[in-house]
Amino acid sequence: MTSSSHTLPEGYDPVTLEVIRMRLDSIVEEMGIAMIRSSGSPVITEAGDFNTALFDPTGRIYAYSDYVQFHIGSGSVAVQNLVKVIEGEQLSPGDAFISNDPHTAGASHPPDTNIISPIFHGDELIGWAQSQAHLVDVGGMTPGGFAPGAHDCYAEALRLPPGVKIFEKGEPVEWVRRILLNNVRVPVLFWNDVRSLVASNNTGIRRLLGTVEEFGLEQFHGYTRLSFQLAEQVVRDRIRQIPDGVYTAEEWTEHNGHVDELYRVACSMTKRDDQITFDFTGSAEQTDGFVNCSYGALVGSVATAVVPILAWDVPFNEGVMTAFDIIAEPGSIVNPRPPAPISNGHLTTGARVSRVVTKLFNDACRASDDATIRERTQGTWADSWTGGISAGNTDDGDYFVLFNMDGGGMGAGAQPDGDGLDCGGMMTQVNNMLPDVEMNEMLYPVLYLWKQLNVESAGHGANRGGLGLRFAWTLHGAQEVTQTVFAPSAQVVADGFGGGLPGGGSGHEVWRQTDVAQAFADGRVPTRDSLGAAERELLANNQASVTIRSGDVLVQWIAGGGGYGDPLLREPDLVAADVRNEYVTDATARSVYGVVVLDGTVDETATHRTRATLREQRLGSAPSVEVSATAGAGSSAPRRDPGGWYVPASGARLGDGDDWHEHAHKVTHVASDRLAEHGVRVRPRAHGHRVLIDEFYSPSCGTLLEACIRVDTDGE
């Protein structure tokens, strides 16, 4: 960071700057607390699927809460579009506007409902309070607002464009309330959540006005403008440390709800001096399935990756995103037009946007001369919300909709200094939370049979990718429910970095006519290995209207994060600890990590011999250069010096051209088959484009330099 980053213009006090900045952050956090305390929905209270923010009159962000980052885009677009729509209309204190339409209001998907309230200081509009949360049901063809069967947006939900006033001068607009509640399945819960969003905004308004009274309006405006400038300056200083150039990457969205096809998410990142442009030209055209990503979700998904990579310690406001431009063709899967369905686009295509931006920055940051920037590389996060929504009547006749927030238990990508977080959530979920088993069982007619780490999901590496979650439940207090499921990362899984292996995928099964009741009657605890079933039905990646009856069991497993560095560079003692803690099996420790574990401890002689054998098997002959005994996680990714490319783990050279890949030993496999050899579960593709894994090894020392997922667009 340059010295100018610490310089304030004359007349500004750094203490006052920080006090106002922290005050704004505290206000948006208090807004979130108000929402949690007034909401009755576990989506808000248990899982934290919401955001709160304050904006200036034009829609620039003053402050944003740390809950769900891709709402940065949807919230900003919602406020900006509202400002345009109601220009010239009379506003009053106590007004509040509601919107949820991805096409016109920027929502991530219809259940993510915005309430936006004007903030007045006297007669002057000084800003907007914005609260957004996932509401359990918003109408449409499928309970819960996710509609795999939809062919257009009209089937997905009641669409609310910007400019719909839900409160006027502090009182509900009764005719609007009646229309809304007539179109949702759980009207009491829906209206209570709307009120909780209004309460959140009212809290923010009171606290912001108190801040303005304390510091004065002119000083408040001056210091918030300065905060914008300083945040932008820090981010631009870091961008300058990345080599200029054009970087390209792609990801693939799976299964649009109707057909098991793959849809390309392509991006070119152009970096010039202190500015970056993300160009998504070349992405697939919009589809008639529910995986299209709204423009608001696109912006938020880019921000999701940008913020932790380049602005990890910068207080978030409008200035953080000023250095980034986004180009997306209208009518594409990342910027669709009506009537494209869109109810799961943020968790499918949007998550792929975050993954592709992460891969672009991995490529760019690894070449930086700045050590801090190089350390922003990481294994790709699973970023796969594996969803399950159950709807039906309890034995008492009460209708319910369970949107199970356990779907947030995906693994995070491994980091340069450690393993990825287990069940860390999507990259966008800064404050990811999983619901208590007891809370779900209290609120809904389900009984959990197991809830544990998914050991088939880890991206193996010198630092291991985080594990996902796996769990199972059976009905308890209901005879039958209709189930909707989606598993966005089943076939094209998260890449590792620098020789780290990809993580595992997601999926669902329904175990039909199990012996769960008999097990309980006999005093046995049902487990994955002991539970008997007449049939184990593997569900499609996206599927609606699945009937689950009493005695059936829904089994769900969630994807893991990519690894970091060659697994043969992992510290043997860490592998032994993983075996003791049952993160990996003895067989995986030996075949993937080359570590022989006996009675919970490392057999050093056998480990040295096994690792040497594995390197020889990789190359088909004995390596000519030895790997350093002290090589660690960061020693896999090739580096460049004046003499060209080299492998830090051994010093072996890789040529002096622009691309080291052409000098590496390359091996290609079908990804699902290859990862199965490593104990990692990935769903095979039955037809269409093959999903491959390309492995690049140093031809001199046998170090795994890169293992990346690739879709074979030429093969069928």
N, C-alpha and C positions, 0 to 999 in steps of 0.2 A: 504494500500500500504506500502510495506516495505521501510526502509530507503535507501536501496540500489538502489531504483528506482530513487533517486535524485543524485546519485553519478556518476560523469563523470571520464573517464580515465585521467590520467595525460597528460597534454599538450593540452587538448581540452578546448575551451572557450565556456561557455554556451550561451553568447550573439551571437557569430558567429554561433553556432549550431542553435539557434532559427531564426536568420536572414536568413540562407540558407533554413531552413525548410519552413519558411513563404514565401520566394521567390518562392520556388517550388509550393506551394499552390496557390500563386498569378498567376503564369504562367499558370497553368491548368485552372484557372478561366478566365483568359484573353483569352485563347484559346476558351472557351465557348462563350465569348462575340463576338469574331471574327466570330464564326460560326453563331450565331444568326443574326448578322448584315449583313451577306452575303447570308443567306439562304432565299428562298421565301416560305418555307413550314411552315404552322402553327403548324405542329407536332413539329417542332424545335422552332420556334419563340414564339408560344403561350403556348405550353405544356411542353417544355423542355425535350423531350424524346431523350436524347443523353448523351454521356459522353466524357470527354477528359482526357488524362492521359499521363504521361511520364514514360518510363521504362529504366532500365539499359540495356547493350548490351545482357544479357542473358534472359531478359524478366521479371526481378523483378521490382516491382512498386516503382518508386521514389515518385510520387504524383498522386492523383486521385481527380477529381472534384466531387462536391456534387450535382449530378443531379439524376442519376438512379444507385442504388447500385448493382443490379445484373449484370450490365455490368462489374463489377470487375472481375467476372469469365470469361465472354465471351471475354472481352478485353485481359485479361491475357493469356487465351488459344490461342487466335488469334495471339498474338505476339510470344509466345513460339513455336507454330506450324510453323509460318513463319520462325523463326530463323532456325528450323530444315530443312525445305524444301529448303531454298536457301543457305544452308551452302556451302561455296566455290564459290558462284557466285559473279561476280563483282558488287559492289554497288557504287553509286555516289551521291553527294549532289543533291537534287531536285528529287530524285526517290520517288515514292509512290506506295504502293501495295494495292489492293482492295480485299476484301473477304466478303462472307456472308453465307457460307455453314455451317450449324450447325454440320454436321457430321465430316467434315475435318478441319474446321477453328474455331470451338467452338462458332459460333454465337448463340445468344439466339433463333432467328428464322430468316428466310431469309431477311425480311425487315431491320433488324438491321445490317447495312452495315459498315464494318470497313475500314478505310484508315489508313495505317501505313507507316511512313516515317523514314528513317535512319537519325541519327544526327551525323555529323562528326566534330571533332575538329582537324583541319589540315587533316591528312590522317587517323586519328584514329576514329573508330566507338565508340562513347561514350554513345549511347542510341537510343531510339526510341520514336517518337511522335505518339500517337494513338488517333484518333477521331472516334466515332461511333454514328450513329443516325438511327432512324427509317425513311426509305424512303417510300414515299407514295405508290409506286408500284414497284415491282421487277419481273413482269411477272407471269407466272403460270396460273392456271385455273380460279382463282377468282381475281377480281380487289382488290388491297390493300394488297395482300400477305398473307391473312388468308384464308385457304382453308378447311372448314369443310367437303367438299365432297371428299377430296384427300384420296387415299388409299396407296400412296407412295410419297416419297420426290420429285420424278421427275415431279409430277403434280403441285407442290407448287410454284416453282420459278425457275429462272435462277440461277444455283448453281455455285458460284465462290469459288474455293478452295484457300488455301494460296499460295502465289507465283505469282499471276496475277499482272503484273506491269501495272498500269494505267497512271502514269507519269514517264518520264525518263529524268533526268537532267532538270527538270522544265517544260517540254513540254508534252502535252497529247500523249499517245500512240494511234495513230489514229485508227488502225485496231481494237484495244480492245474497244475503244469508240464506233465505228460503231456497233460492235456485241451487246454491252450492249443496246444501244438506239434502236436497231431493235427488242428488246425483252421486252420492257416495254411500258405501255400504255400512260404514260405522260413523254415523253423523255426530253422535255425542263426542266421540274421541276426536273427530276432525275439528269440530268447533272449539273444543277445549284447547287443541294445539294452535289453532289460529289465534285464540285469545292469548296463549302463552307467548306467541311471537309478537303480538302487540304489546304485551307487558314488557318484553325484552326491549323493544324500541322505546317505550315510555321511560324505562330505566336509563337508557342511554341519553335520551333527550334531557332528562333532569340533570344528570351528571355533567353533560357537556355544557349546558347553560350555566351551571354552577362554576365550571372552569372559566368560562368566558367572563362571568361577573368578577371572578377573582383576579384575572390577569388583564382584563380589558379586551374589547373586540379587536382593536388595531394590533395590539401586541400578539394576540392569539393568531391572527392571520399572518403576521410576519414570521413568527416562529414555526408555524406549520409549513409555510412556503420553504423556509430554510431546511426543515426536516426532509422535504421532498428532494431538495438539491443535494443534500449530503448523502442520502441513500443512493441516489443516482450516481454520485461521484465515486463512492466506494465500489459499486458494481462495475462501473466503467473502468476503474483502475485495475480490477481483477481481469476483466475481459482483455485488456492490453497485454496481459501476461500469457495469453493463448496465441499461438502462431497464427498469422493470417492464412486464410485458405478456404477452400470449399470442402466440406465433409458430408458424406452421404451415408445413409443407413435406411433400413426398412424393417417393418414388423408386419404381422399378419393377424387380422381378426378372424376368428373361427365361427362358422355356423351362424347364419343370420336368423335362426328360428324356424326356417322352412327347409333349407337345404344345407348339407354339410360341405359348403364351399369355403375357400380361403379368400380374404379380401385384403388387398395390399394397402399398407399405410407407409408411404414413402416420404422422406424428408431430406432436403439439402440445407445444410447450415453454412451460410456464408459469413465469415468473420473478417471484418476490416477495421483495423485500429481499435476503437472502443464501441463498435456497433455490431450486432448479430442479427441476421435475418434467417428465419425459419420458413422455408418454402416447401409446402406439402403438395406441390404440383406433381402429378404422376400417381397419386393415391387413387384407389378404386372409385368408380362412380357410385353414387348413392344406390342403395338396394331397397327392396320392398320388405326387408326384415328389420327388426327392432334394434340393430346394431349401429345405426347412423349416429354420428357424434355432432351435437349442436355446436355452433360457433362459440357460444359461451363456455361450453365444456372443453372445446379445443384450447381456448385461451387459458382456462384454468389448468388443463393438463400440461401445457407447456410450463406454466408457472410452478406446477407441482415439482418438476424436475429442476428448474432454474434456481428456485429459492434455496434448497439445501445444498446445491452444488456450488453456487457462486455467491449466495447471500445468506449463508448459514448463520451469521451473527449480526445481520443488519435488521433493525426494526422495520417491519414491513409497512410500507406505504406506497403511494403511487410511483415514487421515484425508482423503486426497485425494478419495475418492468419497462421503464422508459427506453432502455438501451436495446430493446428487442422488438423486431417487427415480425409479423406473422402474415404469410400469404397462403390462402387456401381457395381453391377453385370452387365457386358456387355449383351446387349439384354433385359434389363429391361426397364420399363417406365421412369426411371431416368438416364439411360445411354444406349440409343438405338443404334442399328446398322442400316446402310442402308439396305433396302430402307424405313425404318420407316418414315412416315410423321411427321412433327415437327413444323408446322408453328404457333401453339398456345401453345406449350408445356411449355414455360416460364411463361405464364399468367395463366395456369391451374395447371399442375403438379408442375412447379417451385414454384408457389405461395403456393401450399400445402406443399412443402418442408420448406418454411419460416415459415408457420404455425406450422408444426410439430416440428421444432427446437425451436420455441417460447414455445410450450407446454413442451418440454423436459427441457428447462431452468426454466420454472415456477416450475416444479417438483423439480429440483435440487436446485434452489436458495432459495426456501421457507424454506429449511432445513439448510441453512447456519447460522453460529453463527455471521456473520458480518451483521449488520443492513443495510449497503449500498447495499450489494449483495441481501439481502431479498427484498429490494425495487425495484429490477429490474424485479419483477413479474408484470404481466399485463394481461388484457383481450386480447384475440387473435384478430388480425386485420382482417378485411373482406378480404383483399388481393384478390380481385376478379375484374379484369378489365372486365367490362361489355361492350362489344364492339359493335359498329355499323359502317358498311362501306357501303356507298351509291355510286353507279356509274351509269352514264347515260349521256345524252346530254341535255344541256340547250335549252331553246326556240330559242336561237341564233345559235344553232348547235355546240356549243363547248362541247367537252367531258371533264368530270370531275370525280375525285375520292375523296370523302369526307371520311376520316378516322376521325370520331368524337372523339376528345380528352376529351369530357365530360365524357367518360367512366372512367376517373380517379377519379370520385367523390364518392369513397367508404369511409366508416367510419373507423376510427382508433379504436384500442382497448382502453378500459378505463385504467387509470393509478392509482397507489396507492394514488396519491395526487390530482386527478381531473378526470373530464370526458374526454373521447376520443375526438379527433378532428373530427368535422363534415367535411365530404368531404375531409378528410386528405390525401387520395390517398393510394396506396399500401405502405407497409413498406419500400419497396425499393426506393420509390420516395422521396428523401430528400427534393427536391425543387419542389414538385408537383404544377402544375398550371393548371387551367381550362380555356378554351378559352372564350373570350368575346362573348356574344350572337351577338353583332353587327358585330364582325369580321367574325364569321361563316356565318351570313346572307349576309355580303358583298361579301365574297369569293364564296359562294355556293348558289344554288337556293332553300333555305329552309327558313321557317319562324317559329320561336319559338312561341308556345302558352303558355307554362309555364316552369319554371325552378326553382325548390324549393327543400327544404329538404324533404326527405322521412321519415315521422314520423312512418312508419310501419317497420323501419329497426333497431331501437335502441336495443342494448343489455342492458336490464334494470339491475340496480345494485346500490349499495351504491354510486359508481361512475358509471355513465352511459356511455355505448359505444357510439362512434361517429355515427351520422346519415349519411346515404348515400344520394345521389342526386336522384331526379326524374325530368324528363322533357318530353316534347312532341314537335314535329315539323310537319309541313305540307309542301308540295312542293309549291314553289313560284318562278316561272321562269323556270319550267320544267314540262313536262306532265307525265313522268314516270321514275322511277329509279329501279335498281336491288339492293336489300339489302342483306347484310350478317350480321348475328348477332351471338354473343356468350355471354353466361351468366354462368361463371364457378362456381359461388357459389349460386345456386338456391335452392338446396336440402340439402346439407351437409354444414351447415353454421358455422360461427366462434364461438368458445367456449368463455364463460366468464371465470373468475378465482375467486376462493375463495367464491363461492356462487353467483357470477354475472351470469346473464342469457345470452344465445347465442343471437347474432344479427340476423337480418332478411336477406333474400336472394335477388337475382337479377332476372330480367326477362324483356321480351319484349312483347308487343301486337301491332297489327295493327288494328286500328279502321277504318273500311271500310265505304265508302260513308257517310261521316259525313256531318253535316250542318255547317261546319266552314265558308264557303263562305257566307251563309245566315246570320250567326251571325255577321260577319263584316259588311255586307250590312245594318243590322239593328242597327249597332252601339254598339253591345254587345261584351264583351271580353270573348272568350271561356274559360271555366274552366273544371277541371276534373268532376265536378258535373253537369255542364250545357250542355256540348257538347253532341249532339245526334249522334248516329251511327247506321247503319243498322246491323253491326256485330262487335264484339270485338274478334279478332283472337289471341289466345295465341300461340306464336311461341315456337318451341322447344328450349332447352338450346343452341344448336348450329344448325344453319340453314343457308343455302345459297340459292341464286336465288329466293328470296322473291320479288315479284313485288309490288311496292308501286306507286299508281297513284294519279293524282291530285284530291284532295278532301279526300284522305285517311290521317290518322294521325299515325305517329310512336310514341308509348309511351314506355319509358324505365325507369326502376327503378333499383337502385343499392344497394348492400348489406351494412349492418352496422356492426360496431365492437362489440365485446363481452364486457359485463359489468364486474365490479370488486366489489366483496362483495355483501352480501345479500341485495336485494332491501329494505327490512324492516329496514335496518340500514342507509338509506339515510336521510340526514337532511331534516325534513319536509319543511323548508323554501325553500330549493332548489327544492323540488317537486312542491311547489306552484308557484315558478318562472317558472318552466317548463310548468305548466298549463297556466300561463299568456302568455308565449311566444309561446304557441301552439306546444311545443315539445312533450308533452303527453296530452292525453285527461283527463277530470275529472274522467271518468270511469277507465282508466288505473291507475291514481293516487290512486284511492281507492282500486282497486282489486289487484294491483301488489305491490304498495308501502305502502298501508295501510294508506294513507294520505287523509283526508277529507278536501277539499278546498271549501270554501264558499266566493263568491265575491272576489276571488283572494287571499284570506288569509287562513291560516291554522286554522281549528277548532281543538284545541289541545285536548280537552276532547274526541271528537269523534275519533280523530286519535289514541289516546292511546287505546281506546276501540277496534277500528278496527284492529289495529296491534295485539292485544292480541287474537282476534278472528281468525285472519289468522294463527297465530302460532298454535292455538288449532286445526284448520282444517288440518294443515300439519301433525300433529301427531295423530289425531283422539281422543285426550284427552288433558286436560289442562297440559301445561308444568310444571315440578316440580322445575325448576330453572329459575329465571328471568334474562332477558337481561339487561345489564347496560344501563342506560339512556345516557351515554356518549360514547357508543360503536360506532365506525366509520367504514370506508371502510375496514381497515385492520383487522377487528375483526372477520371475517368469517372464513378465512382459518385456519384450525387446526394447532396448534403449539405443540412442544414437550419439556418437561422438564424432570428432573430425575424421576418424578412420572409417566411419560407416556404422552399421547396425551390429549390436552384440547382445549376448545373453548374460545378464548380471549374475545368474546362478553359477556360471562357469567361466565366463569371459570368452566363450566361443563366438566367433565372428559369423555374421549373417549377410555379408555383402555390403556394398556401398550405394545401391540403387535407391530409388524413391520408395520402393515397397519391399519389405523384408520377406513377405509371404512367398515370393518366387524362389527364394533360396531355402525354404523350409521343406521338411519331409511331410507331405500331406497324405492323410488317410480319411476316407469318407465312408460313413455308415448310415443306414436308416436310423433315425434318432431314437425311436421307441425301442428298437432291438438293442442298440448299443447301450442305452442308459439302463435297460433291464439287466444287462450284464453287471452293472454297478449297483443293483438293488434299488433303482429309481424307477418309479411307475409313470409312464407316459402313454396316453391312449394312441394306439396305432390308427392310421388312416386306412379306411377300407377301399377308397377309390380316389381318383383325382390326383392333384399334385402331391408328390412325396415330400415328407419333412425329413431332412437329412441333418447330420452333424459333421462338420468339417473339423478335423483335428490337425494342427500344425505343430511339428516337433522340430527341435534343433537337430540337424543331421549329425552334429558332432558330439553332443552330450546327452541327447535323448530327452531333454526337458520339454514338457508340454507348454507351448507358447500361447496357444489360443485354441479354444474349442467352441465353435459357434454354430447355432442353429441356422439352417438355410432351407428355404422352400424351393424345390426343383420345379421351376415354371416350364421347363421343357419336357419333363417326364410326366406321364399320366399313370 
